[in-house]
Amino acid sequence: MLKLLYIDDDIDSLELYQGLLSPYFQVETFIDPQEGLRVAKEGQFDAIMLDIYLPGITGFQLYEEIRKYPLTKRTPIFFISSENNTGNRLKAFGLGSEDFISRDMDPNEVIARVHNRIKKMTTSVTLVLGDIKVDQENLLVYCDNALLELTQTEYRLLILLLRESIDTPGKVLDRQNIIEFVWPLDHEKVYPRTLSTHLTNLRKKLSSKSVNFVSIRQKGFCLEVK
């Protein structure tokens, strides 16, 4: 049976999700985030679930600590919160979380999401939109079959735009949402002009014949298949 570690300071939530997931996972729960971190870094779990708001530390900060250890660099990590807002969701995905779970989500959907995300960790995930292809396992980006050299920031920008365009065609991302995804822990220190510079450089490097890089004044950005 797969092993799942769940860290949350809400006792009711710990009991609820332990009961919900126990038929499918061996669930170990912790109220104290530091104690949970101590156990997590041993790397004995197939997945980890973190509450966003914890005493003395945020779930986002705890995520960063967990990722420092060799045994937990690739362990699927899920965030859970009662606040299903875009800012938290994009910050979670910006850090590299496998998924964002809202407490009001249907129990069957929670189980399916956790199972599916863990399964995907064993396979290569490739994002494709038109003639743009991103091999996320090897961090390779192709456009019109040509390999592109992108900076880390440009890569994260492209990943966000591709994911949103694939999941919701035509969806426009505003500047603040993009900043929170690309710089999840330092977004308050990032100026809009910094984002504009990186977006301009990314646009210059993309020479797609089938995808338009669209900028909508006072709204945001998106990728559209021609």
Summary of the structure (lengths in Angstrom):
residues: 226
radius of gyration: 18.5
end to end distance: 46.2
largest distance: 53.3
contacts: 688
relative contact order: 0.11
helix: 42%
strand: 26%
